[in-house]
Amino acid sequence: MGNFTTSSILLLFLFSSVVTSLPLSTNSRWIVDDRGRRVKLACVNWASHMEPVLAEGLSKQPMDTIAKRIVSMGFNCVRFTWPLYLITNDSLASLTVRQSFQQLGLLESIAGIQANNPSIIDVSLIKAYQAVVSSLGKNNVMVILDNHISKPGWCCSNLDDNGFFGDKYFDPDLWITGLTRMATLFNGVTNVVGMSLRNEPRGPKQNINDWYKYMPKGAEAVHSANPNVLVILSGLSFDRDLSFLKNQQLKLTFSGKLVFEAHWYGFSDGQTTWVKDNPNEVCGRVATYMMNTSGYLVDQGYPLFIGEFGIDQSGANVNGNRYISCFLGVAAELDLDWALWTLAGSYYLRDGVVGLNEYYGAMDYNWCGARNSSFIQRISALQSPFRGPGLSEAKPHKVIFHPLTGLCITRKSLVRPLQLGPCTDAYPWSYSPQKTLVVKGTRFCLQTDASGTSVKLGIFCTGSNSKWETISDSKMHLSAKLRDGKSICLDVASDNTIITNGCKCISKDNTCDPSSQWFKLVDSTRSSTRVERSLLPYLPGKGLVPNHLVG
């Protein structure tokens, strides 16, 4: 599995780097390049907003090495955080990297930066920030500048005085000044493709009226200073709520650049919700909440950028493990743009702890490689678009995506059973009003004969064993009925073969994990050369393969 994963990620990156022609703009709900072709933002967050005010990890590795590792993991973009005071507070802005770390007593980090990134150790903090953006650009990585906080530090809480307009550290006028300066500074820097105006508005002062009062001012200021960048706006309640836009549209003088941002973590729904309640019910409930508060925007013709999501990549957090399969299913179905939290394998200083290990980090503690390569594989299918303007390699069809593995249903050869494989090789399906799943361009439909056995392809598609309904609150169980009337669901065997089993966790049970049986039907216009070749024997006029080869 590891071999095809590496090659798939590389192919996706090469594909995106070849076709992307900057700057970016919007076409209805899609982000597109200047040729009008869909560009999917598959980003990772790189924190540079905490007390040292330097991109994390530069004491561990050269910035160019980190940029290349970002690319090797399949990301085409970085959401690069910055504190407002970096550009508005003269005493902070004038500090060199060395002086900033000396003030914090981070002598070991100074030695590491001196060894790995000597060119920035005695430059100002803003020059060091620019150097990282430049390094990312040299490696063909797009950048979104994210104003994460005002006063440098870990983010976020309801009571940190950084949360909303009028808070102690969040002066609206100073914010607009900072946005203007930052947009101006990076005007002409080609790989800076967007600016996220403010991370996770929150706290006791948050209100809709002030959001409408100040967010448009910030948006207009950024667009006026740098008309090339996407202008990305966050909602309320830690960027969970954009529902108010249903009642009052945002009025701006410009068009073709507006993107909305939302965040979604497992703990956003409660620290133990996914453990104490039935996972199917939780997934259905929180997915509905997400659609009502932000996801609906794609139907209204706006791009939606999930600026933060992520899990403890050690695998120790059951709450997070259950959430991520639900999240990936929704993200695949909507084909959303996104940014994983976070790149950092460790921090210089977080919440008073020097060298804190970041278990949400894509990088390991010493920034030498991926913390969890299987997780990087799992999200790789979502690093490339399934559909969108200019992406019409194949006629519209569906692929069957498996969020637990990040793989899709495919087949290595005509004599092999259906199994999971890279989504670049996914079988194209059509889903009929009669609820049959038919391989596109053929007469072969998906069938089951018995629980615990491999599914097959057949040409007699009227029986209950050929009708697949999405059941359970999660809408991710694909269920058919055997001839005796028993309901069974698609599942995955230990060798990645597609089988059927009794449907898991349909009841109130909270002790079971249904994720092996979660599949999502995803609309796609992406072609699969391998699949097209394997289907030639089924095409009209080519003859039919005997049933024993497809069963």
Order of alpha helices (4+ residues) and beta strands (2+ residues): alpha-beta-beta-beta-alpha-beta-alpha-alpha-alpha-alpha-alpha-beta-alpha-beta-alpha-beta-beta-alpha-alpha-alpha-beta-alpha-beta-beta-beta-alpha-beta-beta-beta-beta-beta-beta-beta-beta-beta-beta-beta-beta-alpha-alpha
